[in-house]
Amino acid sequence: MKHILFTLYECDVELLDDRMYIENMMFEAATASNATFLNTVSHKFEPQGVTAVTLLAESHISIHTWPEEGMAVCDIFTCGDAEPSLGYNYMVQALKSQRQVHHEYERPFT
């Protein structure tokens, strides 16, 4: 099992606050990861911010945005043949992040 925890900084503020864009990006990140998309649940906060979780057959992708800070905190957790690093790279580009911090973990079954 592979797990990437990451924070994206200096992102496009408008994209961070666009719920439909975030949902579409999550679908594309799942596809980029070679994962099986199941569903996305999201919530748009007022005055700003979006939280979304995409369920994968292989596990999940999550995002929490703070447009006022230009920041998103995310994770991609997968098992099997999915490659979360590909989804991570996609999300960096999709949100136009200028700076990132990420940590990758292998999560063994035992």
Rosetta constraint file for C-alpha pairs under 8 A:
AtomPair CA 1 CA 77 HARMONIC 7.33 0.50
AtomPair CA 1 CA 78 HARMONIC 5.65 0.50
AtomPair CA 1 CA 79 HARMONIC 4.25 0.50
AtomPair CA 1 CA 80 HARMONIC 6.87 0.50
AtomPair CA 1 CA 106 HARMONIC 5.74 0.50
AtomPair CA 1 CA 107 HARMONIC 5.01 0.50
AtomPair CA 1 CA 108 HARMONIC 6.30 0.50
AtomPair CA 1 CA 109 HARMONIC 7.78 0.50
AtomPair CA 2 CA 77 HARMONIC 5.83 0.50
AtomPair CA 2 CA 78 HARMONIC 5.34 0.50
AtomPair CA 2 CA 79 HARMONIC 6.20 0.50
AtomPair CA 2 CA 83 HARMONIC 7.85 0.50
AtomPair CA 2 CA 84 HARMONIC 7.01 0.50
AtomPair CA 2 CA 104 HARMONIC 7.30 0.50
AtomPair CA 2 CA 105 HARMONIC 5.86 0.50
AtomPair CA 2 CA 106 HARMONIC 4.82 0.50
AtomPair CA 2 CA 107 HARMONIC 6.04 0.50
AtomPair CA 3 CA 75 HARMONIC 7.16 0.50
AtomPair CA 3 CA 76 HARMONIC 5.73 0.50
AtomPair CA 3 CA 77 HARMONIC 4.31 0.50
AtomPair CA 3 CA 78 HARMONIC 6.39 0.50
AtomPair CA 3 CA 84 HARMONIC 7.23 0.50
AtomPair CA 3 CA 104 HARMONIC 5.77 0.50
AtomPair CA 3 CA 105 HARMONIC 5.09 0.50
AtomPair CA 3 CA 106 HARMONIC 6.37 0.50
AtomPair CA 3 CA 107 HARMONIC 7.11 0.50
AtomPair CA 4 CA 75 HARMONIC 5.49 0.50
AtomPair CA 4 CA 76 HARMONIC 5.28 0.50
AtomPair CA 4 CA 77 HARMONIC 6.45 0.50
AtomPair CA 4 CA 84 HARMONIC 6.90 0.50
AtomPair CA 4 CA 85 HARMONIC 7.36 0.50
AtomPair CA 4 CA 88 HARMONIC 7.77 0.50
AtomPair CA 4 CA 102 HARMONIC 6.78 0.50
AtomPair CA 4 CA 103 HARMONIC 5.66 0.50
AtomPair CA 4 CA 104 HARMONIC 4.45 0.50
AtomPair CA 4 CA 105 HARMONIC 6.28 0.50
AtomPair CA 5 CA 73 HARMONIC 7.95 0.50
AtomPair CA 5 CA 74 HARMONIC 6.06 0.50
AtomPair CA 5 CA 75 HARMONIC 4.44 0.50
AtomPair CA 5 CA 76 HARMONIC 6.75 0.50
AtomPair CA 5 CA 102 HARMONIC 5.62 0.50
AtomPair CA 5 CA 103 HARMONIC 5.36 0.50
AtomPair CA 5 CA 104 HARMONIC 6.56 0.50
AtomPair CA 6 CA 73 HARMONIC 6.03 0.50
AtomPair CA 6 CA 74 HARMONIC 5.31 0.50
AtomPair CA 6 CA 75 HARMONIC 5.99 0.50
AtomPair CA 6 CA 100 HARMONIC 7.09 0.50
AtomPair CA 6 CA 101 HARMONIC 5.56 0.50
AtomPair CA 6 CA 102 HARMONIC 4.07 0.50
AtomPair CA 6 CA 103 HARMONIC 6.36 0.50
AtomPair CA 7 CA 71 HARMONIC 7.08 0.50
AtomPair CA 7 CA 72 HARMONIC 5.68 0.50
AtomPair CA 7 CA 73 HARMONIC 4.44 0.50
AtomPair CA 7 CA 74 HARMONIC 6.09 0.50
AtomPair CA 7 CA 100 HARMONIC 5.75 0.50
AtomPair CA 7 CA 101 HARMONIC 5.32 0.50
AtomPair CA 7 CA 102 HARMONIC 6.40 0.50
AtomPair CA 8 CA 71 HARMONIC 5.51 0.50
AtomPair CA 8 CA 72 HARMONIC 5.12 0.50
AtomPair CA 8 CA 73 HARMONIC 6.42 0.50
AtomPair CA 8 CA 74 HARMONIC 7.93 0.50
AtomPair CA 8 CA 92 HARMONIC 6.92 0.50
AtomPair CA 8 CA 97 HARMONIC 5.76 0.50
AtomPair CA 8 CA 98 HARMONIC 7.77 0.50
AtomPair CA 8 CA 99 HARMONIC 6.21 0.50
AtomPair CA 8 CA 100 HARMONIC 4.70 0.50
AtomPair CA 8 CA 101 HARMONIC 6.75 0.50
AtomPair CA 9 CA 70 HARMONIC 5.93 0.50
AtomPair CA 9 CA 71 HARMONIC 4.63 0.50
AtomPair CA 9 CA 72 HARMONIC 6.77 0.50
AtomPair CA 9 CA 97 HARMONIC 5.69 0.50
AtomPair CA 9 CA 98 HARMONIC 6.30 0.50
AtomPair CA 9 CA 99 HARMONIC 5.07 0.50
AtomPair CA 9 CA 100 HARMONIC 5.83 0.50
AtomPair CA 10 CA 69 HARMONIC 7.82 0.50
AtomPair CA 10 CA 70 HARMONIC 4.98 0.50
AtomPair CA 10 CA 71 HARMONIC 6.27 0.50
AtomPair CA 10 CA 96 HARMONIC 7.76 0.50
AtomPair CA 10 CA 97 HARMONIC 5.38 0.50
AtomPair CA 10 CA 98 HARMONIC 5.25 0.50
AtomPair CA 10 CA 99 HARMONIC 6.25 0.50
AtomPair CA 11 CA 15 HARMONIC 7.94 0.50
AtomPair CA 11 CA 16 HARMONIC 7.32 0.50
AtomPair CA 11 CA 70 HARMONIC 4.99 0.50
AtomPair CA 11 CA 71 HARMONIC 6.08 0.50
AtomPair CA 11 CA 72 HARMONIC 7.86 0.50
AtomPair CA 11 CA 95 HARMONIC 5.49 0.50
AtomPair CA 11 CA 96 HARMONIC 5.21 0.50
AtomPair CA 11 CA 97 HARMONIC 4.24 0.50
AtomPair CA 11 CA 98 HARMONIC 6.47 0.50
AtomPair CA 12 CA 16 HARMONIC 6.44 0.50
AtomPair CA 12 CA 70 HARMONIC 6.62 0.50
AtomPair CA 12 CA 95 HARMONIC 5.85 0.50
AtomPair CA 12 CA 96 HARMONIC 5.77 0.50
AtomPair CA 12 CA 97 HARMONIC 7.09 0.50
AtomPair CA 13 CA 17 HARMONIC 6.63 0.50
AtomPair CA 13 CA 67 HARMONIC 4.98 0.50
AtomPair CA 13 CA 68 HARMONIC 7.24 0.50
AtomPair CA 13 CA 70 HARMONIC 5.42 0.50
AtomPair CA 14 CA 18 HARMONIC 6.41 0.50
AtomPair CA 14 CA 67 HARMONIC 7.28 0.50
AtomPair CA 15 CA 21 HARMONIC 6.61 0.50
AtomPair CA 15 CA 22 HARMONIC 7.34 0.50
AtomPair CA 15 CA 95 HARMONIC 6.47 0.50
AtomPair CA 16 CA 22 HARMONIC 7.18 0.50
AtomPair CA 16 CA 49 HARMONIC 6.78 0.50
AtomPair CA 16 CA 50 HARMONIC 7.07 0.50
AtomPair CA 16 CA 65 HARMONIC 5.85 0.50
AtomPair CA 16 CA 66 HARMONIC 7.08 0.50
AtomPair CA 16 CA 67 HARMONIC 5.42 0.50
AtomPair CA 16 CA 70 HARMONIC 7.40 0.50
AtomPair CA 16 CA 71 HARMONIC 7.72 0.50
AtomPair CA 16 CA 72 HARMONIC 7.45 0.50
AtomPair CA 16 CA 95 HARMONIC 7.15 0.50
AtomPair CA 17 CA 44 HARMONIC 7.72 0.50
AtomPair CA 17 CA 48 HARMONIC 6.01 0.50
AtomPair CA 17 CA 49 HARMONIC 5.18 0.50
AtomPair CA 17 CA 50 HARMONIC 6.06 0.50
AtomPair CA 17 CA 65 HARMONIC 7.33 0.50
AtomPair CA 17 CA 66 HARMONIC 7.93 0.50
AtomPair CA 17 CA 67 HARMONIC 6.00 0.50
AtomPair CA 18 CA 22 HARMONIC 6.22 0.50
AtomPair CA 18 CA 50 HARMONIC 7.43 0.50
AtomPair CA 19 CA 23 HARMONIC 6.21 0.50
AtomPair CA 19 CA 42 HARMONIC 7.29 0.50
AtomPair CA 19 CA 43 HARMONIC 7.38 0.50
AtomPair CA 19 CA 44 HARMONIC 6.11 0.50
AtomPair CA 19 CA 50 HARMONIC 6.09 0.50
AtomPair CA 20 CA 24 HARMONIC 6.16 0.50
AtomPair CA 21 CA 25 HARMONIC 5.98 0.50
AtomPair CA 22 CA 26 HARMONIC 6.13 0.50
AtomPair CA 22 CA 50 HARMONIC 7.79 0.50
AtomPair CA 22 CA 52 HARMONIC 7.57 0.50
AtomPair CA 23 CA 27 HARMONIC 6.46 0.50
AtomPair CA 23 CA 40 HARMONIC 6.72 0.50
AtomPair CA 23 CA 42 HARMONIC 7.28 0.50
AtomPair CA 23 CA 52 HARMONIC 7.14 0.50
AtomPair CA 24 CA 28 HARMONIC 6.29 0.50
AtomPair CA 25 CA 29 HARMONIC 5.99 0.50
AtomPair CA 25 CA 91 HARMONIC 7.08 0.50
AtomPair CA 25 CA 94 HARMONIC 6.95 0.50
AtomPair CA 26 CA 30 HARMONIC 6.18 0.50
AtomPair CA 26 CA 40 HARMONIC 7.78 0.50
AtomPair CA 26 CA 54 HARMONIC 6.54 0.50
AtomPair CA 26 CA 61 HARMONIC 7.24 0.50
AtomPair CA 26 CA 91 HARMONIC 7.95 0.50
AtomPair CA 27 CA 31 HARMONIC 6.29 0.50
AtomPair CA 27 CA 37 HARMONIC 6.72 0.50
AtomPair CA 27 CA 40 HARMONIC 7.89 0.50
AtomPair CA 27 CA 54 HARMONIC 7.50 0.50
AtomPair CA 28 CA 32 HARMONIC 5.97 0.50
AtomPair CA 28 CA 87 HARMONIC 7.88 0.50
AtomPair CA 28 CA 90 HARMONIC 7.82 0.50
AtomPair CA 29 CA 33 HARMONIC 6.11 0.50
AtomPair CA 29 CA 86 HARMONIC 7.59 0.50
AtomPair CA 29 CA 87 HARMONIC 4.36 0.50
AtomPair CA 29 CA 88 HARMONIC 7.25 0.50
AtomPair CA 29 CA 90 HARMONIC 5.91 0.50
AtomPair CA 29 CA 91 HARMONIC 6.41 0.50
AtomPair CA 30 CA 34 HARMONIC 6.48 0.50
AtomPair CA 30 CA 35 HARMONIC 5.27 0.50
AtomPair CA 30 CA 36 HARMONIC 6.86 0.50
AtomPair CA 30 CA 37 HARMONIC 6.09 0.50
AtomPair CA 30 CA 56 HARMONIC 7.51 0.50
AtomPair CA 30 CA 61 HARMONIC 7.64 0.50
AtomPair CA 30 CA 87 HARMONIC 6.23 0.50
AtomPair CA 31 CA 35 HARMONIC 5.83 0.50
AtomPair CA 31 CA 36 HARMONIC 7.20 0.50
AtomPair CA 31 CA 37 HARMONIC 7.23 0.50
AtomPair CA 31 CA 87 HARMONIC 7.69 0.50
AtomPair CA 32 CA 86 HARMONIC 5.73 0.50
AtomPair CA 32 CA 87 HARMONIC 5.26 0.50
AtomPair CA 32 CA 90 HARMONIC 6.97 0.50
AtomPair CA 33 CA 82 HARMONIC 5.55 0.50
AtomPair CA 33 CA 83 HARMONIC 4.76 0.50
AtomPair CA 33 CA 84 HARMONIC 5.16 0.50
AtomPair CA 33 CA 85 HARMONIC 7.08 0.50
AtomPair CA 33 CA 86 HARMONIC 5.05 0.50
AtomPair CA 33 CA 87 HARMONIC 4.75 0.50
AtomPair CA 34 CA 81 HARMONIC 7.55 0.50
AtomPair CA 34 CA 82 HARMONIC 5.04 0.50
AtomPair CA 34 CA 83 HARMONIC 6.36 0.50
AtomPair CA 35 CA 56 HARMONIC 6.56 0.50
AtomPair CA 35 CA 57 HARMONIC 7.18 0.50
AtomPair CA 35 CA 58 HARMONIC 6.47 0.50
AtomPair CA 35 CA 78 HARMONIC 7.84 0.50
AtomPair CA 35 CA 81 HARMONIC 7.91 0.50
AtomPair CA 35 CA 82 HARMONIC 5.12 0.50
AtomPair CA 35 CA 83 HARMONIC 7.59 0.50
AtomPair CA 36 CA 56 HARMONIC 5.38 0.50
AtomPair CA 36 CA 57 HARMONIC 5.31 0.50
AtomPair CA 36 CA 58 HARMONIC 6.79 0.50
AtomPair CA 37 CA 54 HARMONIC 7.44 0.50
AtomPair CA 37 CA 55 HARMONIC 6.52 0.50
AtomPair CA 37 CA 56 HARMONIC 4.83 0.50
AtomPair CA 37 CA 57 HARMONIC 6.66 0.50
AtomPair CA 38 CA 54 HARMONIC 7.34 0.50
AtomPair CA 38 CA 55 HARMONIC 5.38 0.50
AtomPair CA 38 CA 56 HARMONIC 5.23 0.50
AtomPair CA 38 CA 57 HARMONIC 6.50 0.50
AtomPair CA 39 CA 54 HARMONIC 5.67 0.50
AtomPair CA 39 CA 55 HARMONIC 5.29 0.50
AtomPair CA 39 CA 56 HARMONIC 7.31 0.50
AtomPair CA 40 CA 52 HARMONIC 6.80 0.50
AtomPair CA 40 CA 53 HARMONIC 5.61 0.50
AtomPair CA 40 CA 54 HARMONIC 4.19 0.50
AtomPair CA 40 CA 55 HARMONIC 6.17 0.50
AtomPair CA 41 CA 52 HARMONIC 5.60 0.50
AtomPair CA 41 CA 53 HARMONIC 5.48 0.50
AtomPair CA 41 CA 54 HARMONIC 6.51 0.50
AtomPair CA 42 CA 50 HARMONIC 7.04 0.50
AtomPair CA 42 CA 51 HARMONIC 5.53 0.50
AtomPair CA 42 CA 52 HARMONIC 4.04 0.50
AtomPair CA 42 CA 53 HARMONIC 6.43 0.50
AtomPair CA 43 CA 50 HARMONIC 5.68 0.50
AtomPair CA 43 CA 51 HARMONIC 5.36 0.50
AtomPair CA 43 CA 52 HARMONIC 6.42 0.50
AtomPair CA 44 CA 48 HARMONIC 7.10 0.50
AtomPair CA 44 CA 49 HARMONIC 6.01 0.50
AtomPair CA 44 CA 50 HARMONIC 4.62 0.50
AtomPair CA 44 CA 51 HARMONIC 6.75 0.50
AtomPair CA 45 CA 49 HARMONIC 5.13 0.50
AtomPair CA 45 CA 50 HARMONIC 5.93 0.50
AtomPair CA 48 CA 66 HARMONIC 7.33 0.50
AtomPair CA 48 CA 67 HARMONIC 6.64 0.50
AtomPair CA 48 CA 68 HARMONIC 7.69 0.50
AtomPair CA 49 CA 64 HARMONIC 7.40 0.50
AtomPair CA 49 CA 65 HARMONIC 5.15 0.50
AtomPair CA 49 CA 66 HARMONIC 5.27 0.50
AtomPair CA 49 CA 67 HARMONIC 5.93 0.50
AtomPair CA 50 CA 63 HARMONIC 7.77 0.50
AtomPair CA 50 CA 64 HARMONIC 5.91 0.50
AtomPair CA 50 CA 65 HARMONIC 5.31 0.50
AtomPair CA 50 CA 66 HARMONIC 7.62 0.50
AtomPair CA 51 CA 62 HARMONIC 7.63 0.50
AtomPair CA 51 CA 63 HARMONIC 5.64 0.50
AtomPair CA 51 CA 64 HARMONIC 4.42 0.50
AtomPair CA 51 CA 65 HARMONIC 6.40 0.50
AtomPair CA 52 CA 62 HARMONIC 5.74 0.50
AtomPair CA 52 CA 63 HARMONIC 5.41 0.50
AtomPair CA 52 CA 64 HARMONIC 6.69 0.50
AtomPair CA 53 CA 60 HARMONIC 6.91 0.50
AtomPair CA 53 CA 61 HARMONIC 5.75 0.50
AtomPair CA 53 CA 62 HARMONIC 4.40 0.50
AtomPair CA 53 CA 63 HARMONIC 6.59 0.50
AtomPair CA 54 CA 60 HARMONIC 5.50 0.50
AtomPair CA 54 CA 61 HARMONIC 5.07 0.50
AtomPair CA 54 CA 62 HARMONIC 6.28 0.50
AtomPair CA 55 CA 59 HARMONIC 6.16 0.50
AtomPair CA 55 CA 60 HARMONIC 4.64 0.50
AtomPair CA 55 CA 61 HARMONIC 6.74 0.50
AtomPair CA 56 CA 60 HARMONIC 5.04 0.50
AtomPair CA 56 CA 61 HARMONIC 7.59 0.50
AtomPair CA 58 CA 77 HARMONIC 7.74 0.50
AtomPair CA 58 CA 78 HARMONIC 4.99 0.50
AtomPair CA 58 CA 79 HARMONIC 5.14 0.50
AtomPair CA 58 CA 80 HARMONIC 6.69 0.50
AtomPair CA 58 CA 82 HARMONIC 7.31 0.50
AtomPair CA 59 CA 77 HARMONIC 5.76 0.50
AtomPair CA 59 CA 78 HARMONIC 5.14 0.50
AtomPair CA 59 CA 79 HARMONIC 6.89 0.50
AtomPair CA 60 CA 76 HARMONIC 6.03 0.50
AtomPair CA 60 CA 77 HARMONIC 5.47 0.50
AtomPair CA 60 CA 78 HARMONIC 6.74 0.50
AtomPair CA 61 CA 74 HARMONIC 7.37 0.50
AtomPair CA 61 CA 75 HARMONIC 5.65 0.50
AtomPair CA 61 CA 76 HARMONIC 4.40 0.50
AtomPair CA 61 CA 77 HARMONIC 6.37 0.50
AtomPair CA 62 CA 74 HARMONIC 5.31 0.50
AtomPair CA 62 CA 75 HARMONIC 5.35 0.50
AtomPair CA 62 CA 76 HARMONIC 6.63 0.50
AtomPair CA 63 CA 72 HARMONIC 6.50 0.50
AtomPair CA 63 CA 73 HARMONIC 5.71 0.50
AtomPair CA 63 CA 74 HARMONIC 4.34 0.50
AtomPair CA 63 CA 75 HARMONIC 6.82 0.50
AtomPair CA 64 CA 72 HARMONIC 5.54 0.50
AtomPair CA 64 CA 73 HARMONIC 5.31 0.50
AtomPair CA 64 CA 74 HARMONIC 6.44 0.50
AtomPair CA 65 CA 70 HARMONIC 7.96 0.50
AtomPair CA 65 CA 71 HARMONIC 5.93 0.50
AtomPair CA 65 CA 72 HARMONIC 4.26 0.50
AtomPair CA 65 CA 73 HARMONIC 6.49 0.50
AtomPair CA 66 CA 70 HARMONIC 6.12 0.50
AtomPair CA 66 CA 71 HARMONIC 5.22 0.50
AtomPair CA 66 CA 72 HARMONIC 6.07 0.50
AtomPair CA 67 CA 71 HARMONIC 6.18 0.50
AtomPair CA 67 CA 72 HARMONIC 7.96 0.50
AtomPair CA 76 CA 84 HARMONIC 5.90 0.50
AtomPair CA 76 CA 87 HARMONIC 7.63 0.50
AtomPair CA 76 CA 88 HARMONIC 7.44 0.50
AtomPair CA 77 CA 84 HARMONIC 6.93 0.50
AtomPair CA 78 CA 82 HARMONIC 6.18 0.50
AtomPair CA 78 CA 83 HARMONIC 7.45 0.50
AtomPair CA 78 CA 84 HARMONIC 6.59 0.50
AtomPair CA 83 CA 87 HARMONIC 7.28 0.50
AtomPair CA 84 CA 88 HARMONIC 6.18 0.50
AtomPair CA 85 CA 89 HARMONIC 6.19 0.50
AtomPair CA 86 CA 90 HARMONIC 6.25 0.50
AtomPair CA 87 CA 91 HARMONIC 6.20 0.50
AtomPair CA 88 CA 92 HARMONIC 6.28 0.50
AtomPair CA 89 CA 93 HARMONIC 6.46 0.50
AtomPair CA 90 CA 94 HARMONIC 6.01 0.50
AtomPair CA 91 CA 95 HARMONIC 6.03 0.50
AtomPair CA 92 CA 96 HARMONIC 6.06 0.50
AtomPair CA 92 CA 97 HARMONIC 5.31 0.50
AtomPair CA 92 CA 100 HARMONIC 7.84 0.50
AtomPair CA 93 CA 97 HARMONIC 6.50 0.50
